[in-house]
Amino acid sequence: MFKIPGFGKAAANHTPPDMTNVNTRPRHLKVSNCPNNSYALANVAAVSPNDFPNNIYIIIDNLFVFTTRHSNEIPPETVGFNGNQRTWGGWSLNQEVQAKAFDLFKYSSKQSYLGSIDIDISFRARGKAVNTVFDQDELAKQFVRCYESQIFSPTQYLIMEFQGHFFDLKIRNVQAIDLGDIEPTAAVATGIETKGILTKQTQINFFKGRDGLVNLKSSNSLRPRSNAVIRPDFKFEDLGVGGLDKEFTKIFRRAFASRIFPPSVIEKLGISHVKGLLLYGPPGTGKTLIARKIGTMLNG
C-alpha cells in the first residue's frame, strides 16, 4: 500500500520512512525550543543533520515517538520541541533526554497502522474562542494533510491550525490494525504504549476538549465510531445467564441498537439514546449477576 522512500529523504508523498539501515545507537540530547512555527505545527522533532537522518522515527526516553526534521538552527546534540510536545514528555528546556531511531514494525509486529483515532480538541487560547461550527470531516482532512505517516499514541499533545484558528489536540485513544485484516482485531487502547501510523484510511473522531468551547458538526461518515458501547467480539451466548438468550437479545436490540449508528445518522433521525436499564424483581432472581455480565460486554 505504501511506497518506501530512499533512506534519509523527506517523505514528500507522506510515506513512512525506511528504517532498515538507520543507526539505532542511543544518543543523549538536550531539549530546546523548536526553531519556528512551521516546526511547531508540523509536530516534528527538530534535529541537527549531525545527529539523525531527516524524516525518520525516533523514540525519546523509550516512550515518546516523533518524526525528525532537519534544522540548521538546532545545534548538534540538541532536539527542538514545541510546548505541547514538552508538556507530553514532561521535559524542561535544557533537560537531557535519550533519543534513538525507532522501528515501529519491529516494536508492534503486524498491527502498526491506525484503524481509528479519537481526539479531544480545544482552542489554544480561550480568549480567541469563536462560535463557529467546525465540520469534523474537514478537521479530519486537515489532520491527515498535516500528519499523515506520523506515529501517534494515546495521551499525546499537539497543535493544529485550521481555517486560521489554532487548536490544542490530545489523543484520547487509538486502535491499531494490520492492513491485511478485513476487520480490526485489536481493542481500542488508551495507554501510551500503543502506537500506530496515521494513514488516509484512518477513522478520525473529534470530541470537545477540556474547554468545551469547540462546536463540532457531526461527521457524515457512515462508519460506526471505534468506541462502540458493545465490544465487537461479544456474543450473547457468552453471558452465561441460563435461559435468557432470547430475552437479552430483545433487551439489547431495543436499548443499544441506536448506538451502532454514526452520530450524524442519529442526529438526522432525531433519536435519543437510551440512558440505562432498570432491573427489578425479588431477591435471588439474578439481577446482580445480570448487571455483572452486562459489564463484561461493554467497552471501557
Order of alpha helices (4+ residues) and beta strands (2+ residues): beta-alpha-beta-beta-beta-beta-alpha-beta-alpha-beta-beta-alpha-beta-beta-beta-beta-beta-beta-alpha-alpha-alpha
